[in-house]
């Protein structure tokens, strides 16, 4: 039996562990601390835990040294189709030379899972789940609320201009601006297409501010409205027929896709999920889209997006700028919705409570609940939740359309 050199084996174990390397890279220690803080906020404070928790854990994994979870695969190239008993994949080099590609070392687990983000697969699948859970009835009962959902996207374009003035490229500015849509999957989808190097900071900013909607929005809502306006009681919404609910996702898919093909992946999957819900004939598919499929994709999306937040890319002044611009985006989005609702209130002779305009950001249903809460503070008998749900679900459509516009303008 071969002699066992215990000392040499222990030394090799120590050299291949990440303990020694960890202290050689102090920035990784900072990122590990940040990841632990985000985990605390997700678990204890319940800040968007469904995505913030996997994002934070992905960040933790990415900054623990030597685990190779986000490592790229390593390839070798030979002129023969078969090498060492393995079949190669034919590739043509830039000079026209035909070579055969072999995998020398496979990539890390999270590298392969991340391809769902890179290729734009995960966000549309989440949109399908969102569609399966969304009732567009309040929007159909009051179609004017679609305008409020559009107005709340104002923050996206204001922030786009601001980011561009601060030195970000047009593609980067578009990715930062989409934070104002208050829609995490949309922000991840657009950033993955336009500025993947900013994916970690933008995703964390988007989901952090979505969790802070009850903190960010109320001061802006109170500043832009009077107590009399906040106390307005709105008329009960009309009933919406099943036929209307079935026609709506089909019509929206046709119209939006014809006008803006780049928005088709998000809008198409959103409306497919909603058609599952409203058709009443595919209950199994509806439940799968809402639950099993959606939950699996959320885990993969969150962990891999978090894993892009390495110390080298995250700990920069750029991240601070993105966090500040994210607040600006939310603030202007909220203000845009409220101000349009105030105008609509004047035009309708005082029938619309301006508070519902703030729900035009697509943080469903949190933004609608904030409108309800502020309305009750001004008038304890007020019930604005269903009225606010119209702009709220319109905001989901609006943010996807805004992303499609930006992708069409600045995508390659």
C-alpha positions as CSV (number, residue, x, y, z in Angstrom):
1,X,0.0,0.0,0.0
2,X,1.3,3.5,-0.9
3,X,2.7,5.4,2.0
4,X,0.5,8.2,3.2
5,X,2.3,11.5,3.8
6,X,-0.1,13.1,6.3
7,X,1.9,16.4,6.4
8,X,1.9,16.8,2.6
9,X,-1.8,16.0,2.4
10,X,-2.8,18.5,5.0
11,X,-0.6,21.1,3.4
12,X,-2.3,20.5,0.0
13,X,-5.7,20.7,1.7
14,X,-4.8,24.1,3.2
15,X,-3.5,25.4,-0.1
16,X,-6.7,24.4,-1.9
17,X,-9.0,25.9,0.7
18,X,-10.2,29.5,0.4
19,X,-9.3,30.5,3.9
20,X,-5.9,31.9,3.1
21,X,-7.1,33.5,-0.1
22,X,-10.0,35.2,1.7
23,X,-7.7,37.4,3.8
24,X,-5.7,38.3,0.7
25,X,-8.8,39.9,-0.8
26,X,-10.3,42.3,1.8
27,X,-12.9,43.6,-0.7
28,X,-14.4,40.1,-0.8
29,X,-14.9,40.4,3.0
30,X,-16.8,43.6,2.5
31,X,-19.1,41.9,0.0
32,X,-19.7,39.0,2.3
33,X,-20.7,41.5,5.0
34,X,-23.1,43.2,2.6
35,X,-24.6,39.9,1.6
36,X,-25.2,39.0,5.2
37,X,-26.9,42.4,5.8
38,X,-29.2,41.8,2.8
39,X,-30.0,38.3,4.1
40,X,-30.9,39.9,7.5
41,X,-33.1,42.5,5.7
42,X,-34.8,39.7,3.8
43,X,-35.4,37.4,6.7
44,X,-35.9,39.7,9.7
45,X,-37.3,42.9,8.0
46,X,-39.1,40.9,5.2
47,X,-37.8,43.3,2.4
48,X,-38.9,41.5,-0.8
49,X,-37.6,38.2,0.6
50,X,-38.7,36.0,-2.3
51,X,-36.0,37.5,-4.5
52,X,-33.7,39.5,-2.1
53,X,-32.9,36.3,-0.2
54,X,-31.6,34.3,-3.2
55,X,-29.9,37.4,-4.6
56,X,-28.1,38.0,-1.3
57,X,-27.1,34.3,-1.0
58,X,-25.8,34.3,-4.6
59,X,-23.7,37.4,-3.8
60,X,-22.4,35.5,-0.8
61,X,-21.4,32.5,-2.9
62,X,-19.8,34.6,-5.6
63,X,-17.5,36.3,-3.1
64,X,-16.3,33.2,-1.3
65,X,-12.9,32.5,-3.0
66,X,-11.9,29.5,-5.1
67,X,-15.4,27.8,-5.3
68,X,-15.5,28.4,-9.1
69,X,-19.4,28.6,-9.1
70,X,-19.4,31.4,-11.7
71,X,-16.2,30.1,-13.5
72,X,-16.3,30.1,-17.3
73,X,-15.7,26.8,-19.2
74,X,-12.2,26.4,-20.6
75,X,-11.9,25.2,-24.2
76,X,-9.2,23.6,-26.3
77,X,-9.0,23.7,-30.1
78,X,-7.6,21.0,-32.4
79,X,-7.6,20.5,-36.2
80,X,-9.0,17.0,-35.9
81,X,-12.6,16.0,-35.4
82,X,-11.7,13.4,-32.8
83,X,-9.1,14.0,-30.0
84,X,-8.4,11.6,-27.1
85,X,-11.5,9.6,-27.9
86,X,-13.8,12.7,-27.8
87,X,-15.8,14.2,-30.5
88,X,-15.2,18.0,-31.0
89,X,-17.6,20.7,-32.2
90,X,-16.7,22.3,-35.4
91,X,-16.1,26.1,-35.2
92,X,-14.8,28.5,-37.9
93,X,-12.3,31.1,-36.7
94,X,-12.2,34.7,-37.9
95,X,-9.6,33.9,-40.5
96,X,-11.7,31.1,-41.9
97,X,-9.8,28.3,-40.4
98,X,-11.9,25.2,-39.5
99,X,-11.1,23.9,-36.0
100,X,-12.7,21.6,-33.5
101,X,-13.6,22.7,-30.0
102,X,-13.2,20.5,-26.9
103,X,-14.1,21.3,-23.3
104,X,-11.0,21.2,-21.2
105,X,-12.8,22.3,-18.0
106,X,-16.5,22.7,-17.5
107,X,-17.9,26.0,-16.1
108,X,-19.3,26.4,-12.6
109,X,-22.9,25.5,-11.6
110,X,-24.0,29.2,-11.4
111,X,-22.3,30.0,-14.8
112,X,-24.7,27.6,-16.6
113,X,-27.7,28.7,-14.6
114,X,-26.9,32.3,-15.4
115,X,-27.4,31.6,-19.1
116,X,-31.1,31.9,-18.4
117,X,-30.5,35.5,-17.4
118,X,-28.0,36.2,-20.2
119,X,-30.3,34.8,-22.9
120,X,-33.4,36.6,-21.5
121,X,-35.3,33.4,-20.5
122,X,-36.0,33.8,-16.8
123,X,-37.7,37.2,-16.7
124,X,-40.4,36.4,-19.3
125,X,-41.1,33.1,-17.4
126,X,-41.6,35.1,-14.2
127,X,-43.9,37.4,-16.2
128,X,-46.0,34.4,-17.1
129,X,-46.4,33.6,-13.4
130,X,-47.3,37.2,-12.7
131,X,-49.9,37.1,-15.4
132,X,-51.4,34.0,-14.0
133,X,-51.7,35.7,-10.6
134,X,-53.0,39.1,-11.9
135,X,-56.6,40.2,-12.2
136,X,-56.9,42.9,-14.8
137,X,-60.6,43.4,-13.9
138,X,-60.0,46.8,-12.1
139,X,-58.2,48.0,-15.2
140,X,-60.9,46.9,-17.5
141,X,-63.6,48.4,-15.2
142,X,-61.8,51.8,-15.4
143,X,-59.7,51.9,-18.6
144,X,-58.6,55.5,-17.7
145,X,-56.3,54.0,-15.1
146,X,-54.1,52.8,-18.0
147,X,-53.1,56.4,-18.4
148,X,-52.0,56.5,-14.8
149,X,-49.9,53.4,-15.3
150,X,-48.2,55.1,-18.2
151,X,-47.7,58.4,-16.3
152,X,-45.9,56.5,-13.5
153,X,-43.2,55.4,-16.0
154,X,-42.1,59.1,-16.1
155,X,-39.4,58.3,-13.6
156,X,-37.8,55.9,-16.0
157,X,-37.2,58.6,-18.6
158,X,-36.2,61.3,-16.2
159,X,-33.6,59.0,-14.6
160,X,-32.4,58.0,-18.1
161,X,-31.6,61.6,-18.8
162,X,-30.0,62.1,-15.4
163,X,-27.8,59.0,-15.7
164,X,-26.7,60.1,-19.1
165,X,-25.7,63.5,-17.8
166,X,-23.6,61.8,-15.1
167,X,-21.5,60.0,-17.7
168,X,-23.3,56.7,-18.1
169,X,-23.7,55.4,-21.7
170,X,-27.2,55.4,-23.3
171,X,-27.5,51.7,-22.7
172,X,-26.4,51.9,-19.1
173,X,-28.7,54.9,-18.5
174,X,-31.6,53.0,-19.9
175,X,-30.8,50.1,-17.6
176,X,-30.6,52.4,-14.6
177,X,-33.8,54.3,-15.5
178,X,-35.9,51.1,-15.7
179,X,-35.5,50.8,-11.9
180,X,-38.2,53.5,-11.8
181,X,-40.7,51.0,-13.2
182,X,-40.6,49.2,-9.8
183,X,-40.5,45.8,-11.7
184,X,-37.6,43.6,-10.8
185,X,-37.9,41.1,-13.7
186,X,-38.2,43.9,-16.2
187,X,-35.1,45.6,-14.8
188,X,-33.1,42.4,-14.9
189,X,-34.3,41.6,-18.4
190,X,-33.4,45.0,-19.9
191,X,-30.1,45.2,-18.0
192,X,-29.1,41.7,-19.1
193,X,-29.6,42.9,-22.7
194,X,-28.1,46.4,-22.5
195,X,-25.6,46.5,-19.6
196,X,-24.9,43.1,-18.0
197,X,-21.9,44.4,-16.1
198,X,-24.4,46.5,-14.0
199,X,-26.8,43.6,-13.3
200,X,-25.9,43.1,-9.7
201,X,-26.2,46.7,-8.5
202,X,-29.3,47.4,-10.5
203,X,-31.1,44.2,-9.4
204,X,-30.3,44.9,-5.7
205,X,-31.3,48.6,-6.0
206,X,-34.6,47.6,-7.8
207,X,-35.7,45.0,-5.2
208,X,-34.5,47.1,-2.3
209,X,-36.6,50.1,-3.3
210,X,-39.6,47.9,-4.2
211,X,-39.5,46.8,-0.6
212,X,-39.3,50.4,0.5
213,X,-42.3,51.6,-1.5
214,X,-44.3,52.1,1.8
215,X,-41.5,54.4,3.0
216,X,-40.6,56.3,-0.2
217,X,-44.1,57.0,-1.6
218,X,-46.2,58.5,1.3
219,X,-44.2,61.7,1.7
220,X,-44.4,62.4,-2.0
221,X,-48.1,61.6,-2.1
222,X,-48.9,63.9,0.8
223,X,-46.7,66.7,-0.6
224,X,-48.5,66.7,-4.0
225,X,-52.1,66.4,-2.7
226,X,-54.4,68.2,-0.2
227,X,-56.2,66.4,2.6
228,X,-59.5,67.2,0.8
229,X,-58.2,65.4,-2.4
230,X,-56.9,62.4,-0.3
231,X,-60.3,62.1,1.3
232,X,-62.2,61.8,-2.0
233,X,-64.4,58.7,-2.1
234,X,-64.6,57.0,-5.5
235,X,-67.6,55.3,-7.0
236,X,-67.7,51.5,-7.0
237,X,-66.2,49.9,-10.1
238,X,-68.6,48.2,-12.5
239,X,-68.5,44.3,-12.8
240,X,-66.3,43.0,-15.6
241,X,-67.5,40.0,-17.7
242,X,-65.5,36.9,-18.3
243,X,-65.6,37.6,-22.0
244,X,-63.8,40.9,-21.5
245,X,-61.2,39.3,-19.3
246,X,-60.5,36.7,-22.0
247,X,-60.3,39.1,-24.9
248,X,-58.1,41.5,-23.1
249,X,-54.8,39.5,-23.0
250,X,-55.3,38.5,-26.6
251,X,-55.9,42.0,-27.8
252,X,-53.0,43.5,-25.8
253,X,-50.6,40.9,-27.2
254,X,-51.6,41.6,-30.7
255,X,-51.5,45.4,-30.4
256,X,-48.3,45.7,-28.4
257,X,-46.4,43.2,-30.4
258,X,-47.3,44.8,-33.7
259,X,-46.3,48.3,-32.4
260,X,-43.3,47.2,-30.4
261,X,-41.9,43.7,-31.2
262,X,-39.1,44.1,-28.7
263,X,-41.6,44.0,-25.9
264,X,-43.1,40.7,-27.1
265,X,-41.1,38.4,-24.7
266,X,-42.4,40.2,-21.6
267,X,-45.9,41.2,-22.7
268,X,-46.5,37.9,-24.5
269,X,-45.6,35.8,-21.5
270,X,-47.5,38.1,-19.1
271,X,-50.7,37.8,-21.2
272,X,-50.3,34.1,-21.8
273,X,-50.2,33.6,-18.0
274,X,-53.3,35.8,-17.7
275,X,-55.1,33.8,-20.4
276,X,-54.4,30.6,-18.4
277,X,-56.1,32.3,-15.5
278,X,-59.1,33.8,-17.2
279,X,-59.9,31.0,-19.7
280,X,-60.9,28.6,-16.9
281,X,-60.0,25.5,-19.0
282,X,-56.3,25.0,-18.1
283,X,-56.4,25.0,-14.3
284,X,-53.3,22.8,-14.1
285,X,-51.2,25.1,-16.3
286,X,-52.4,28.1,-14.4
287,X,-51.4,26.6,-11.0
288,X,-48.0,25.5,-12.5
289,X,-47.3,28.9,-13.9
290,X,-48.2,30.6,-10.5
291,X,-46.4,28.1,-8.3
292,X,-43.9,25.4,-9.3
293,X,-42.5,27.0,-12.5
294,X,-42.5,30.5,-11.0
295,X,-40.8,29.5,-7.8
296,X,-38.1,27.5,-9.6
297,X,-37.3,30.3,-11.9
298,X,-37.3,32.9,-9.1
299,X,-34.6,30.8,-7.3
300,X,-32.4,30.4,-10.4
301,X,-32.8,34.1,-11.3
302,X,-32.1,35.4,-7.8
303,X,-29.1,33.3,-7.1
304,X,-27.4,33.9,-10.4
305,X,-28.1,37.6,-10.5
306,X,-26.6,37.9,-7.0
307,X,-23.6,35.9,-8.1
308,X,-22.8,38.7,-10.7
309,X,-22.1,41.1,-7.8
310,X,-18.5,40.4,-7.3
311,X,-16.3,42.8,-5.3
312,X,-14.6,44.0,-8.5
313,X,-17.9,45.1,-10.2
314,X,-20.0,46.1,-7.1
315,X,-17.7,48.1,-4.9
316,X,-17.4,51.1,-7.2
317,X,-18.7,54.7,-7.3
318,X,-20.9,53.5,-10.1
319,X,-22.9,51.5,-7.6
320,X,-23.4,54.5,-5.3
321,X,-24.7,56.5,-8.3
322,X,-27.1,53.7,-9.3
323,X,-28.5,53.6,-5.8
324,X,-29.1,57.4,-5.7
325,X,-30.6,57.4,-9.2
326,X,-32.9,54.5,-8.2
327,X,-34.5,56.7,-5.5
328,X,-34.8,59.5,-8.1
329,X,-36.6,57.1,-10.5
330,X,-39.1,55.9,-7.8
331,X,-39.8,59.5,-6.7
332,X,-40.4,60.8,-10.2
333,X,-42.5,57.8,-11.1
334,X,-44.7,58.3,-8.0
335,X,-45.0,62.0,-8.7
336,X,-45.9,61.5,-12.4
337,X,-48.8,59.2,-11.5
338,X,-50.1,61.5,-8.7
339,X,-49.9,64.6,-10.9
340,X,-51.8,63.0,-13.8
341,X,-54.4,61.7,-11.3
342,X,-54.8,65.3,-10.0
343,X,-55.4,66.5,-13.5
344,X,-57.9,63.8,-14.2
345,X,-59.6,64.7,-10.9
346,X,-60.1,68.3,-12.2
347,X,-61.3,67.1,-15.5
348,X,-63.9,64.7,-14.0
349,X,-65.2,67.2,-11.5
350,X,-63.6,65.7,-8.5
351,X,-64.4,62.0,-9.0
352,X,-60.9,60.6,-8.9
353,X,-58.7,60.4,-5.8
354,X,-55.2,61.5,-6.8
355,X,-53.7,59.0,-4.5
356,X,-54.4,56.1,-6.9
357,X,-51.9,57.6,-9.3
358,X,-49.0,56.6,-7.2
359,X,-50.0,53.0,-7.7
360,X,-49.0,53.3,-11.3
361,X,-45.6,52.0,-10.4
362,X,-45.8,48.2,-10.9
363,X,-44.9,47.1,-7.4
364,X,-48.0,44.8,-7.2
365,X,-49.9,44.9,-4.9
366,X,-47.8,46.9,-2.5
367,X,-48.2,50.3,-4.2
368,X,-52.0,49.8,-4.3
369,X,-52.0,49.1,-0.6
370,X,-50.0,52.3,0.1
371,X,-52.7,54.3,-1.8
372,X,-55.4,52.5,0.4
373,X,-53.5,53.3,3.6
374,X,-53.0,57.0,2.8
375,X,-56.6,57.3,1.7
376,X,-57.9,55.8,5.0
377,X,-55.7,58.2,7.0
378,X,-57.5,61.2,5.3
379,X,-61.0,59.5,5.4
380,X,-61.5,56.4,7.6
381,X,-64.4,55.3,5.4
382,X,-62.4,55.4,2.2
383,X,-61.7,52.2,0.3
384,X,-59.3,52.8,-2.6
385,X,-57.7,49.4,-3.0
386,X,-59.6,48.2,-6.0
387,X,-59.4,51.6,-7.7
388,X,-55.6,51.6,-7.1
389,X,-55.2,48.1,-8.5
390,X,-56.2,49.4,-11.9
391,X,-53.1,51.7,-12.3
392,X,-51.0,49.1,-10.4
393,X,-51.6,46.3,-13.0
394,X,-51.4,48.9,-15.8
395,X,-47.9,49.7,-14.4
396,X,-46.8,46.2,-15.1
397,X,-47.8,46.6,-18.7
398,X,-46.3,50.1,-18.8
399,X,-42.9,49.0,-17.5
400,X,-42.7,46.2,-20.0
401,X,-43.5,48.6,-22.8
402,X,-41.0,51.1,-21.6
403,X,-38.4,48.4,-21.5
404,X,-39.3,47.5,-25.1
405,X,-38.9,51.1,-26.2
406,X,-35.5,51.4,-24.6
407,X,-34.4,48.0,-26.0
408,X,-35.5,49.1,-29.5
409,X,-33.6,52.4,-29.2
410,X,-30.4,51.2,-27.6
411,X,-30.1,47.5,-28.1
412,X,-27.8,45.9,-30.6
